[in-house]
Amino acid sequence: IKNPGLSQSEDEIQHINNLDKLTGLANRGLFYRTVEANLINGEANMCVLIIDLDGFKDINDTLGHEIGDAILRAVATRLKNCAHSSDCVSRIGGDEFAILSSQHPSEIEALNFANQITQTLSAPFFLHGQEIRISASCGFALAPKQTQEALELVSNADLALFKAKTTGPGHSYLFDPGLRHEATSRRLHGLELHRAVDRGEFILFFQPQINLSSGAITGAEALLRWHHPERGLLTAATFINALENGPLAPTVGSWVLEEACA
């Protein structure tokens, strides 16, 4: 995107500042500005897709950052090959990419494009003499059908990505309004869990393990319960997913171990 008021050197600096240094794709700032500009200009039938590599941290941890960087560059190349020349392809985070496209106006076409992306990225990479396989999850949202606000459109795609990743590696998911309600519930639940830890609202119940031959008690299973101030005694089934997927899991896990041993 060139600014006619800039000199050639200034324009080159602006161009460099708009690119991700590792992959050469548009960076997060340029991507958001492009989404906003398209919405302001009344571009119809836009689709934002956010793609996240599944388990990419394991690649860096086991094979090293040099291989990890090579994979990111290879992913960028495959995404550009999947996208139309008019699409904006971006790296918006460590292993997170985004595409803004006007070539897939309907939900079915957008889903087919998302599935094409995840299938393309599932093909093996051959880097530094090694065969490496990864998978990717994709969340996508449409405009103007679902929203006409840039931040909300990207947020919708991000919520769909979260849903896709909870479904399992390699999945694609289209945003629906219920996802925002789920996100609000998760946030409120997270706040309640923090308060539960601070106030000591968790308790343990012990279920005996019995030797059926002798009738002797041989051990006990520790069962976590939450004494909620408004909802009463809650079983783990009502909060364990939120707990395990949040930052409090190590804290509560340590408490359970110490409490059970005591």
C-alpha positions in Angstrom: 0.0 0.0 0.0 1.8 3.1 -1.2 1.4 6.6 0.1 1.8 9.2 -2.6 3.0 11.8 -0.1 6.1 9.7 0.8 9.5 9.8 -0.9 10.8 6.6 -2.4 13.0 5.8 0.6 10.2 6.6 3.0 7.8 4.4 1.0 10.4 1.6 1.1 10.7 1.9 4.9 6.9 1.8 5.3 6.8 -1.3 3.0 9.4 -3.1 5.2 7.5 -2.1 8.4 4.4 -3.7 7.0 6.0 -7.1 6.4 6.7 -10.0 8.7 10.5 -10.3 8.7 10.6 -14.1 8.8 8.1 -15.0 6.1 7.7 -11.8 4.0 3.9 -11.9 4.5 1.9 -9.0 5.6 2.3 -8.4 9.4 -0.5 -8.1 11.9 -0.8 -4.3 11.6 -1.1 -4.4 7.8 -3.6 -7.2 8.0 -5.9 -5.3 10.4 -5.6 -2.1 8.4 -6.5 -4.0 5.2 -9.5 -5.6 6.8 -10.7 -2.2 8.0 -10.1 -0.5 4.6 -12.0 -3.2 2.8 -15.0 -2.8 5.1 -14.9 1.0 4.9 -14.8 0.7 1.1 -17.9 -1.5 1.1 -16.2 -4.6 -0.2 -18.9 -7.3 -0.2 -18.6 -10.9 0.8 -15.4 -10.9 2.7 -14.0 -13.9 4.6 -11.3 -13.8 7.3 -9.6 -17.0 8.1 -7.2 -17.6 11.0 -4.9 -20.6 10.8 -3.0 -22.0 13.8 -0.4 -24.8 13.6 -1.3 -27.6 16.0 1.5 -28.5 18.4 4.1 -26.3 16.8 5.8 -25.7 20.2 6.8 -29.4 20.1 8.6 -28.8 16.8 10.7 -26.0 18.3 11.3 -28.0 21.4 12.4 -31.2 19.7 13.9 -30.1 16.4 15.0 -26.6 17.2 14.1 -23.1 16.2 16.0 -23.3 12.9 13.7 -26.1 11.7 10.7 -24.3 13.2 11.5 -21.1 11.3 11.9 -23.2 8.1 8.5 -24.7 8.6 6.9 -21.2 9.1 8.4 -20.1 5.8 7.2 -23.2 4.1 3.7 -22.7 5.5 3.7 -19.1 4.3 4.6 -20.4 0.8 1.8 -23.0 0.8 -0.8 -20.4 2.0 0.2 -18.0 -0.8 -0.2 -20.8 -3.3 -3.7 -21.6 -1.9 -4.8 -17.9 -1.9 -5.9 -15.8 -4.8 -3.6 -13.0 -5.9 -6.0 -10.4 -4.5 -6.1 -12.0 -1.0 -4.1 -10.6 1.9 -2.1 -13.4 3.5 -0.5 -12.5 6.8 1.5 -13.9 9.7 -0.2 -12.4 12.8 1.6 -14.3 15.5 4.2 -16.9 16.2 2.6 -19.9 14.4 -0.7 -18.1 13.6 -1.5 -16.9 10.1 -4.5 -15.1 8.6 -6.1 -14.7 5.2 -8.5 -12.0 4.0 -10.3 -13.1 0.9 -13.2 -11.9 -1.2 -13.2 -15.0 -3.4 -15.3 -17.2 -1.2 -18.6 -15.4 -0.6 -20.8 -18.2 0.7 -20.4 -20.3 3.8 -19.9 -23.5 1.8 -17.3 -21.9 -0.4 -15.5 -20.5 2.6 -15.6 -23.9 4.4 -14.2 -25.6 1.3 -11.4 -23.0 1.2 -10.6 -23.6 4.9 -10.6 -27.3 4.4 -8.3 -26.9 1.4 -5.9 -25.0 3.6 -5.8 -27.5 6.4 -5.4 -30.4 3.9 -2.6 -28.6 2.1 -0.7 -28.0 5.4 -1.1 -31.6 6.4 1.0 -32.8 3.5 4.6 -33.6 4.6 7.4 -31.0 4.6 10.9 -32.1 3.6 13.3 -29.8 5.3 17.0 -30.2 6.1 16.9 -33.8 5.1 13.9 -34.6 7.3 10.2 -35.4 6.7 8.1 -33.4 9.0 4.3 -33.6 9.4 2.1 -31.0 11.1 -1.6 -30.2 11.1 -3.4 -26.9 11.3 -6.7 -25.7 12.6 -8.7 -22.9 11.0 -11.5 -20.6 12.1 -13.3 -18.3 9.7 -15.9 -15.6 9.7 -17.8 -13.7 7.0 -18.7 -10.1 6.4 -20.9 -8.2 6.0 -23.3 -11.1 6.9 -21.9 -11.6 10.4 -20.5 -8.1 11.1 -19.2 -4.9 9.5 -16.6 -4.1 12.1 -13.0 -5.0 11.4 -12.0 -5.9 15.0 -15.2 -7.9 15.5 -14.7 -9.8 12.2 -11.2 -10.9 13.2 -12.4 -11.7 16.8 -15.2 -13.8 15.3 -12.7 -15.8 13.3 -10.5 -16.2 16.4 -13.4 -17.6 18.4 -14.1 -20.0 15.6 -10.5 -21.0 15.6 -10.7 -21.7 19.4 -13.7 -24.0 18.7 -11.9 -25.7 15.9 -8.9 -26.5 18.1 -11.2 -27.9 20.9 -12.8 -30.2 18.3 -9.4 -31.7 17.5 -6.3 -31.1 15.3 -6.9 -30.3 11.6 -10.4 -29.0 11.9 -12.1 -26.0 10.4 -15.0 -24.1 12.0 -17.3 -21.3 10.9 -18.2 -18.6 13.5 -21.7 -18.6 14.9 -23.1 -16.2 17.5 -23.2 -18.9 20.1 -19.4 -18.9 20.3 -19.3 -15.4 21.7 -21.7 -16.4 24.5 -19.4 -19.4 25.2 -16.4 -17.1 25.3 -18.2 -14.8 27.8 -19.1 -17.8 29.9 -15.5 -19.0 29.9 -14.3 -15.6 30.9 -16.8 -15.4 33.8 -16.1 -19.0 34.8 -12.4 -18.2 34.8 -12.9 -15.3 37.2 -15.0 -17.4 39.5 -12.3 -20.1 39.5 -9.7 -17.5 40.6 -12.0 -16.4 43.4 -12.5 -20.0 44.4 -8.8 -20.5 44.8 -8.4 -17.3 46.7 -11.3 -18.1 49.0 -10.5 -21.8 49.5 -13.8 -23.0 48.0 -12.4 -26.3 46.8 -12.8 -29.4 48.9 -11.9 -33.1 48.5 -14.2 -36.1 48.9 -12.6 -39.6 49.2 -14.2 -42.6 47.5 -12.8 -45.9 49.0 -11.3 -48.5 46.8 -12.2 -52.0 48.1 -10.7 -55.4 47.6 -13.8 -57.4 46.6 -12.3 -60.7 47.8 -11.4 -59.6 51.4 -13.6 -56.5 51.7 -10.6 -54.5 52.9 -10.2 -50.9 51.9 -7.0 -50.7 49.9 -7.0 -47.1 49.0 -9.1 -44.1 48.1 -9.8 -41.9 45.1 -9.7 -38.2 45.7 -12.6 -36.4 44.2 -12.4 -32.6 43.7 -15.5 -30.6 44.5 -16.2 -26.9 44.4 -18.3 -25.4 47.2 -19.8 -22.6 45.1 -21.3 -19.8 47.2 -24.4 -19.5 45.0 -24.7 -22.8 43.1 -23.9 -25.2 46.0 -21.6 -28.2 45.8 -20.4 -28.7 42.2 -18.9 -31.9 40.8 -15.7 -31.7 38.8 -17.7 -32.4 35.6 -19.1 -28.8 35.8 -15.7 -27.0 35.9 -12.8 -29.4 35.1 -12.6 -28.4 31.4 -12.3 -24.7 32.3 -9.8 -25.5 35.0 -7.6 -27.7 32.9 -7.6 -25.2 30.0 -6.7 -22.3 32.2 -3.7 -21.0 34.2 -4.9 -22.4 37.5 -4.5 -26.1 36.8 -1.0 -26.3 38.3 -2.1 -24.4 41.4 -5.2 -26.5 42.1 -3.3 -29.7 41.2 -0.6 -29.0 43.8 -3.3 -28.2 46.4 -5.1 -31.5 45.6 -1.9 -33.5 46.1 -1.0 -31.7 49.3 -4.5 -31.9 50.7 -4.9 -35.6 49.9 -1.5 -36.5 51.4 -2.4 -34.5 54.6 
